[in-house]
Amino acid sequence: MQFMVEAEMPEVFSDEILDMIPNEITRMNDLMSDNVVSSYTLSGDRKRLWVTLDVENEEKAREVMDGFSLADHMHYEIYELAFLETAPMRMPAFSLN
């Protein structure tokens, strides 16, 4: 099943929160490698985060999100998706020149 997580990020990024970010990015990328997270994006004002998850159920989606150190510093909602369409990955044209 696929889920979209919409998270409200903390209003203020304290030094404690800023110190968490590199590990959170690493964890997110590991989850992408494991095909648990299919995408994530942060709004330009850094106040909202969207994550798409491929997991068995909503409980598992919550477990994934609660596994982040930032979980205690943000509020999130989980939505089951009917579908998720993305543009196919495109490879640049190969030239022998």
Contacts in CASP RR format, 6 or more apart in sequence:
PFRMAT RR
TARGET T0000
AUTHOR 0000-0000-0000
METHOD contacts of the structure
MODEL  1
MQFMVEAEMPEVFSDEILDMIPNEITRMNDLMSDNVVSSYTLSGDRKRLW
VTLDVENEEKAREVMDGFSLADHMHYEIYELAFLETAPMRMPAFSLN
1 54 0 8 1.000
1 55 0 8 1.000
1 56 0 8 1.000
1 57 0 8 1.000
1 80 0 8 1.000
1 81 0 8 1.000
2 38 0 8 1.000
2 52 0 8 1.000
2 53 0 8 1.000
2 54 0 8 1.000
2 80 0 8 1.000
2 81 0 8 1.000
2 83 0 8 1.000
2 84 0 8 1.000
3 52 0 8 1.000
3 53 0 8 1.000
3 55 0 8 1.000
3 58 0 8 1.000
3 61 0 8 1.000
3 78 0 8 1.000
3 79 0 8 1.000
3 80 0 8 1.000
3 81 0 8 1.000
4 50 0 8 1.000
4 51 0 8 1.000
4 52 0 8 1.000
4 53 0 8 1.000
4 78 0 8 1.000
4 79 0 8 1.000
4 81 0 8 1.000
4 84 0 8 1.000
5 49 0 8 1.000
5 50 0 8 1.000
5 51 0 8 1.000
5 52 0 8 1.000
5 53 0 8 1.000
5 61 0 8 1.000
5 65 0 8 1.000
5 76 0 8 1.000
5 77 0 8 1.000
5 78 0 8 1.000
5 79 0 8 1.000
6 48 0 8 1.000
6 49 0 8 1.000
6 50 0 8 1.000
6 76 0 8 1.000
6 77 0 8 1.000
6 79 0 8 1.000
7 48 0 8 1.000
7 49 0 8 1.000
7 50 0 8 1.000
7 51 0 8 1.000
7 65 0 8 1.000
7 74 0 8 1.000
7 75 0 8 1.000
7 76 0 8 1.000
7 77 0 8 1.000
8 47 0 8 1.000
8 48 0 8 1.000
8 74 0 8 1.000
8 75 0 8 1.000
8 76 0 8 1.000
9 42 0 8 1.000
9 46 0 8 1.000
9 47 0 8 1.000
9 48 0 8 1.000
9 49 0 8 1.000
9 70 0 8 1.000
9 73 0 8 1.000
9 74 0 8 1.000
10 17 0 8 1.000
10 70 0 8 1.000
10 73 0 8 1.000
10 74 0 8 1.000
11 47 0 8 1.000
13 46 0 8 1.000
17 70 0 8 1.000
17 73 0 8 1.000
20 69 0 8 1.000
20 70 0 8 1.000
21 70 0 8 1.000
23 69 0 8 1.000
24 68 0 8 1.000
24 69 0 8 1.000
24 70 0 8 1.000
27 67 0 8 1.000
27 68 0 8 1.000
28 37 0 8 1.000
28 40 0 8 1.000
28 51 0 8 1.000
31 37 0 8 1.000
31 64 0 8 1.000
32 38 0 8 1.000
32 40 0 8 1.000
35 54 0 8 1.000
36 53 0 8 1.000
36 54 0 8 1.000
36 55 0 8 1.000
36 64 0 8 1.000
37 51 0 8 1.000
37 52 0 8 1.000
37 53 0 8 1.000
37 54 0 8 1.000
37 64 0 8 1.000
38 52 0 8 1.000
38 53 0 8 1.000
38 54 0 8 1.000
38 84 0 8 1.000
39 50 0 8 1.000
39 51 0 8 1.000
39 52 0 8 1.000
39 86 0 8 1.000
40 49 0 8 1.000
40 50 0 8 1.000
40 51 0 8 1.000
40 52 0 8 1.000
41 49 0 8 1.000
41 50 0 8 1.000
42 48 0 8 1.000
42 49 0 8 1.000
43 49 0 8 1.000
49 74 0 8 1.000
49 76 0 8 1.000
51 65 0 8 1.000
52 81 0 8 1.000
52 84 0 8 1.000
53 61 0 8 1.000
53 64 0 8 1.000
55 61 0 8 1.000
55 64 0 8 1.000
58 78 0 8 1.000
58 80 0 8 1.000
61 78 0 8 1.000
62 78 0 8 1.000
65 71 0 8 1.000
65 76 0 8 1.000
65 78 0 8 1.000
END
